[in-house]
Amino acid sequence: LADCGIIREDDAAKLLAAIEEVQVEGPETLAYVPSVEDLFFAVEGRIIDRTGPDVGGNLQIARSRNDLDAAMCRLMLRARLLTFTERVLTLRRTLLGVARAHIETVMPGISHTQPAQPTTLAHYLMGVLGPLARDTRRLRELYARVNRSPLGAAAFTTTGFPIDRAETARLLGFDGVVVNGYDAVGAGDHLVETVQRLHNLCASLARFTNDMLIWARQDVGYLRVGDAFIQISSIMPQKRNPVVFEHVRTRIGYVGGDAATVTAMVQGAAFGDTNDVEDPIYVPLARCVDHAQMVVDLLNAVFQTATFNTELMAQRVRDGLITTTELADRLVRDHRLSFRTAHHVVSSLVTASLNSGRPITAEQVNGTVASLTGREVALTDDDLRQALDPWAFVAARSIPGGPAPAAMARALADEAAAQADDATWLGAVTAHVNAAAALRADEVAQRVNLPDAR
């Protein structure tokens, strides 16, 4: 207001000094008084008490509770999004570290809850990291839409005073303004998008969490979580309950519930300034962010202490004939059968093996091919051993996205590079916000002779 010539410099100095005093006193001194409508008028009243009505009464020039509330919401969301993104990055780093340690840990991959094909623990974890990397990108895109200033919209028609909206945005660390005044105070898409992004991230982590609960079962035995994350039974001495994952799942439920609440409140409100999408909506909105952060923090903590039974995983991968896809592939590559024919041959061999309880032999393969196709193949015992070897199965899948060590090395490097890029972005936007805070403090200090300590 002073820079634009709307109020005098000395009045600006008095207002800034009064604002500083009220801020230092803190909100706990602002007790509810029935005659004062809300917190806004309580603060304004304190400032007028200190500066007089002719000075304090001008603080609200070109400003409304509407655009002020919208700006405070975006500032709150901005801070929470930055913290949450940092926590997601921390979880990604932890999982990447676990994956790097298990490039050669062979395990049964699962489809339809049944053992399907051999893979590696690193390959599985990179599958989990894929959505998390995309979620981080979505958070970056969301931040760009949240970090816009609605100030200057006033009630919704802007103002006749010659204010500088861009300068206000710069001082607050916003990346620009929400131009249309009605949009600035009326829209709620950034609220809905925030909870949807969080819900999307947690939905992916819910599936991962369900797997981990299964892996931690005593009869499965793949995963052992640290003692700090288990609960013993009050009656059964042998129980070691991995309840950390149950707590994660509970909080994912909270995220989904609060996301639905925010969405319902926005879609049920009139477009424009309305209490539905102001103070009341901030409760489920903030709670949604809090619980999503708990989900990420808990998973990060548990995987810093978790251990995997790699020997058991390697043993299980040899059960259930789950390498037979490679046997079919070899009949295609080496003996020129069509894949569908090779699949039919191997399927009949698997059925016979399961019924008899005896392993498949090269002689059986050759005989089955001859009986079903009329063609002669000469698969050797060594060919069969290689075809049914879990590590050979993994090693053969070296194209991008596969579990072979070479493919995984590329995938791990790509994820590390993506994490570095996301960390650089996070550092830059955090520095931008901090620089704006320092600039504001300096501007205040110059006008009211306050120290630069804030």
N, C-alpha and C positions, 0 to 999 in steps of 0.2 A: 504493500500500500504506500509506503514511504518512497520507495524507488520509482513508483509510477506517479508520484506527485499528488496522491489522493489524500494523504495525511502528512502532517509535519514530522520532520526527523526527531524533534524532541518528544513528540507524542509517541512515536514509534519506540523510542528508548524507554519511556515510562511503561508502555505496554509490555515490552519484552522483559523488563525487570520484574513486573508483576507476575507475568507468566512463569518466570523462573522461580519466584517465591512459592507460587501455588504448586509447581511441580516438585520442589524440594519438600514441601509439607506432606505431599502424598495424598492418595485418595482416602486413606483411613480417617482423615480430619474432616471429610465432607459427609457428615452425618445427614440422614434423611430428615427433611423438614417438609411437613405437609403442604406448606404454602409455596414451595418451590417445585416446579413441574418435574424436572429431571436433572441429571448430572450436568448437562450442558449449561443450564441456567444457574446451577450452583457454582460452577467454575466461573462463569461470566460475572456472577454477583461478587465473588471474591476479588476478581480483577477490578471491577468498578469500585469496590470498597477501597482499594489501594490507590487508584488513579483518578477517581472522580468520574461522574457521568459523562463529562464532555470529552474525556480521553477514552475511558474504558467502554463507553457506549459506542465507540467507532470500530471496535474490534470486529464486529460482524458485518462491516461494509463488504459488499460483493460476495458474501458467504452465507450459506444456509446450513441448518443442521443436516439437510439432505445430502449435499455434496461433502460435508465434513464427515458424516457417518460413512458414506461410500469410500472416502479416502482412507479412513481408519480401518475399515474392513480389508481393503487391499494391502495396507501396510502390515496388518496382522497376518494375512494370508502369505504375503511375500516372505516374511520372516520364517513362518512355519514351513513353507515349501523349500526354502534354502536348507533349513535344518534337516528336513526329511530326506531331501536329495542326498545330502552328505551321509546320512545313515544308510541309504540304499547303496551308495558307493562302497561304504565299509563292508556291508554284507557281500557285495560282489567281489571285493578283494579277498575276503575270507574264503568264499567258495572257489575262487580261482586258485588260491593256494592249495586247497584240498585237491582240486582237479589235477594240478601239476604233480602232486605226490602220487597219483593213481592212474597214470597213463597206461600202465601195464597191468592194472588190476582187473582181471577178467571176471565178468559176472553175467548172470542170465538177464537179458533184457525181457521186458514184460509187455504183452499186449492182451487186452481183455482179461486182465488179472492173472494170466497164465504165462509160464516160461515160454519164450518165443524164439529168440536168437541170442547168440553170445554178443556181448558188447563189453565196454569197460566202464568203470566207475567214473573216470574222467569224461567219457562220452555222455554218460547220463547227466552229470553235473553241468556240462556245457549246454545240454538241453534246457536245464533250469535257468542257466545264466542268459540264454537267448531272450526270453520274455523280460527279464530284469533289465537288460540293456535297452530294449525297446521302451520299457516303462520309464527309464531315465530320460530317454529322448523325448517321450511324451511330457514328462515333467518340465523339461526345458522349454518345450513349446508352450505349455500352460503358463509358465512363469512369464513369458513374453507377453501373454495376453492379460495376465493379472497386473503386471507392473506398469500400469498406465494411470495417470492422474485424472480423477473426475473433478478436482477442485476448479472453481470458476464456472461450473454449471449452475451454482447457487441452487435455487429451488428446483429448476429444470430448464428455465429459459435463458440462462446465463445472466448477465448484468449489463447495465448501462454505464458502469464505471470502466475506465480504460486500464483494466488490469492486464498483467502479463502471465497468462496461464502456463506458457512454456517455462518461464523462470521459476514459478512455483513448483512445477514438476521437477526441474533440475535440482532445486534445493532439497527436495524430498527423495532424490535418488530414483524417481520414476524415469522410464525410458521414453515417455511422451505423454500425450493426453488422450482421454476418451473425448473425441471432438464434440459430438452431438450432446447437448445438455440433457435431453430426455433419456438418451442411452446411458449417460454417465450416472444418473441416479436411479434409473428405472430397470435396467437390465440385470438379470441374475444368472446369465449363462456361465459366467466365470465361477459362480458358486457350484452350479451343477457339474460343470466340467471338472472342478477340483475333486469332488467326491467320487465322480465316475472314474477318474484316473487312479485314485487310491483303491477303489473297489476292484478295478481291473487288475492292478498289481497284486492285491491280496488274493484274488480268485486264483491266479496262477500259483501263488505260494501255498494256497490251501491244498492243491493237488500234490504238491511236493511234500507238504506236511503229512498228508494221509499216507503217502508212501513211507515216510520216515517212521510213522507209528507202526506200520507193518514190519518194517525192517528191524525195529527194536523189540519185536515180540520174541519171547524166549524160543519158540519153535522155529522162527526164521533165523534170528541170530546174526544178522548182518551188521547191525549198528549197536554200539554201546555208548550211551550218553554219560556225561560226567555226573558224579555223585551229587553235585549241587543242583542238578536238574531232575532228579528222580524223587519219588515219594514211596516210602515203605508202607506196607499194610499195617493197620492197627491190630490185626488178628493173625494174618498169615505170614510167618517169618520169612518165607522164601521170596516174597513179592518184591520186585524192583520196578515200580511203575514209571514209565517215561512221561510224566504228566506235563512236562514243558510243552510238548506238542499239543496236548489237550488245551493248555492255556492259550497257545498260539491260535488254535482253531476257534476258541471262544472269542478271541479278539477280532478275528476275521469276521465272525458273525456280527459283532458290534459294528464293524466298518460297513458291512452290507446294510445293516438296519439303519444306521445314521445316514448313509448315502440315499437310501429310499426316503427317509424323512425329509432331507434337504430337497430332494427332487420333488416330492409331493408338495412341500411348502411353496416352492417357486412356481410350480405349474398351477397351483391353486390361487395365486395372488394376482391382483390387477397389475397391469404394466404401469410402472411409475412409482412414486414414493408411497410406500405402505409399510406398516409395522411388521407385517408377516415376514418380509425378507430383510428386516433390519435386526434389532436386538434379539428377537426370539430365535432366529435361524442360526445365530452365531454359536449357540449351545451345541446343537448336533454337528455343525460344521467343524468347530474346534475339536469336539470329541472324536469325530471321524479321523481327523489328522492324528490326534493323540494315540488312538488305538492302532492305526496303521503303523505308526512309529514303534509302538510296543511290539507288534508282529515282527518287524524287521530287526529290532534290537534283540529280541529273544532268540530268533534264529541265528543271528550273528554270534551271540554269546555261546549257544549250545554247540555250534560247529567249530568253535575254537578249542573245545575239549573232547569232541566226539572221536571215537575210533571205530574202524571197520574191520570185520573178521575176513580178511582177504583170502585166507586159506579155505574157509567155508564157501565163500563165493566161487572160488576156483573149482571146488568139489561139486557144487550144485550145477555149475555150467556144463558138467559132463552128464548130468541126469536128463532124462526125458527126451533124448534124441534131438536136442534143439539145434544141432549143427547140420541137420540134414538138408537145409536149404542149399548149403555149399555143395553137398553131394549132387543135388539136382543141377546146380550151376556147372559143375564139372562135366556132367554128362552132356550138357549143352556145348561148353567150350571145347572139350577134348574129343567128343564123339559125335557131335553134330546132330544130336536130337533136338527137336523143338522144345522150348521150355515147358509147354503144357504136357507134352509126352513125358519128359523127364520128371515133372511134378507127379504125374500119375504113377510112374514106375516107383519113385521113392515113397510115395504115400502108401502104396501097397506093401512095400518092404517094412515101413514103420509099423503098419497094422500087424503084420506077421510077427515082427520082433516083440511088440508089446503083448501079443497074445501068447507067444511061446516063452517070453522071458529071456530069450537069447539074443545076443548082439547080431547085427547085420554083418554078413560076410561078403567078400568080393565075388565069390562064386554065386551067391544068391542074387547079387546085383546083375551079373552077366546073364544068369538064367532068366530073371524076371524081364530084363530088356528083350531077350530073345522071344520069350513066350508072349509078351504083350505087343511087341512091334515087329517081330520076325527079323530083327537086325542083330548082328553079332557085334559085341563089344568085348574088349579084353582088359577090364579094370583089374589092376593088381592089388594085392593086400596093402602094399605101400601107398598106392593111390587112395585106397579107402581110408587108411589111417590119416593121411594128410587132409582128406576131405572132411573127416569127422573130428579133426583136432580143433578145439576152440580157438587157440591162438592163431592158427592158420586162417580160420574163418575171419577173425578180427583183422589180421595183417593184410588179407586180400582186399579189404574195404578201405582203400587209400584215397579214393576220390574225395573232393571237398564235402565235408559233412559226415564222413565215415569215422569209425573208431580207431583205425590204424594209427600207429604212433606218428607217422609223417603228417597225416591229416590233422591229428589232434595238436601237433606242434604248431601248425598254421592257425588253427582255431584259437588256441591259447594265446598266441601272439596277437591275433586280431582283437580278442577280448581285452587283453592288456592295453592295446593301443586305444580302444574305445574308452576304457576306464580313464586313461590318461587325458584323453580329449574332454571327457565329462568333468574331470577334476580341474582341468584348465578353465573350462567354462564357469564352474562353480566358484573358483578363486577369483575370476574376473568380475562376476556379478556381485560377489560379496564385497570385493574391494570397491566397486562402484557405489554400493550402498553406504559403506563405511566412509568413503570420501565425501559423499553428500552430507553425512552427519557431521564430519569434521568441518566442512564448509559452513554449515548452518551455525555450528558452535562459534566459528571464527567471526561470522557476520554479527552474531549476537554480542560477542565480546567486544567487537569494535564499537558497537553502538552504546552498550551499557557498562563497558569497562569490567566485564566478567573475565575470570581466568579461562584459559583454553583447555582446562582439565577434562571437560566432558567429552 
